């Protein structure tokens, strides 16, 4: 499923998503070089992007699973799992606030809004 999703949307991801993520990382890197923000913003952003993409893949899998099996309990389990995927970076940023900034995590999760627009089946 992941292979089909990435093959169908490879061009869209390269055109839209990659420049946005690279731009934000470069802006955060320049701000980090000039010591306006710490490196923890960049790590929070990268962790949020990673977990956001994993949760989006989980959502696509849940949609395919409910269409195939029509099992509501599997869909509810995957929805709870997806909420947990969103909470993990926030919990990590709370416990390791010196290394991962919660504001970087929030900036990373704002990119998740773009995923459904770019990635279509």
C-alpha positions in Angstrom: 0.0 0.0 0.0 2.8 2.5 0.9 4.6 1.6 -2.3 1.5 2.4 -4.4 0.8 5.6 -2.5 4.4 6.8 -3.0 4.6 5.7 -6.7 1.3 7.5 -7.6 2.3 10.8 -5.8 6.0 10.9 -6.3 5.8 13.9 -8.7 3.5 15.9 -6.4 5.6 15.2 -3.4 8.8 16.3 -5.1 7.2 19.4 -6.6 5.3 20.7 -3.5 6.2 19.0 -0.3 10.0 18.7 -0.7 10.6 22.4 -1.3 8.3 23.4 1.6 10.1 21.2 4.0 13.5 22.1 2.7 12.7 25.8 2.9 11.5 25.6 6.5 14.5 23.5 7.5 16.8 26.0 5.8 15.1 28.9 7.5 15.4 27.2 10.9 19.0 26.4 10.1 19.9 30.0 9.3 18.1 31.2 12.5 20.1 28.6 14.4 23.4 29.7 12.9 22.7 33.3 13.9 21.7 32.0 17.3 18.1 33.4 17.2 16.7 29.9 17.9 18.3 26.7 19.1 18.9 23.5 17.2 16.0 22.0 19.2 13.6 23.8 16.9 15.0 21.8 13.9 14.9 18.5 15.8 11.3 19.2 16.9 10.3 20.0 13.3 11.9 16.9 11.9 10.4 14.6 14.5 6.9 16.2 14.0 7.2 15.8 10.2 8.2 12.1 10.6 5.4 11.2 13.0 2.9 13.3 10.9 3.8 11.3 7.8 3.6 8.0 9.6 0.1 9.0 11.0 -1.0 10.1 7.6 0.0 6.7 6.2 -1.9 5.1 9.1 -4.9 7.1 8.1 -4.7 5.9 4.5 -4.3 2.3 5.7 -7.3 2.7 8.0 -9.4 4.0 5.1 -8.4 1.0 2.9 -9.0 -1.4 5.7 -12.5 -0.2 6.4 -13.4 -0.3 2.7 -12.1 -3.9 2.4 -13.2 -5.4 5.7 -15.9 -3.1 6.9 -14.7 -3.8 10.5 -15.5 -0.8 12.6 -13.3 -2.0 15.5 -10.1 -2.0 13.3 -10.9 1.5 12.2 -11.3 2.7 15.8 -8.1 1.0 16.8 -6.2 2.7 14.0 -7.8 6.0 14.8 -6.6 5.7 18.4 -3.2 4.7 17.1 -3.1 7.8 14.9 -3.9 10.0 17.9 -1.1 8.4 19.8 1.2 9.1 16.8 0.3 12.8 17.1 0.9 12.8 20.9 4.4 11.1 20.9 6.3 14.2 19.6 4.6 16.4 22.1 5.4 14.1 25.0 9.0 13.8 23.8 9.3 17.6 23.6 7.9 18.0 27.1 10.3 15.5 28.7 13.3 16.4 26.6 12.7 20.2 26.3 16.4 21.0 26.1 16.8 18.9 23.0 13.4 19.2 21.3 11.4 22.4 21.3 7.6 22.2 21.5 7.3 25.2 19.1 9.3 23.3 16.5 6.9 20.4 16.9 4.0 22.7 16.3 5.6 24.1 13.2 6.2 20.5 12.0 2.6 19.6 12.6 1.4 22.6 10.5 2.9 20.9 7.5 0.6 17.9 8.0 -2.3 20.1 6.8 -0.7 20.1 3.3 -0.4 16.2 3.1 -4.1 15.6 2.0 -3.9 18.3 -0.6 -0.7 17.0 -2.2 -1.2 13.2 -1.8 -4.2 11.9 -3.6 -5.2 8.5 -4.9 
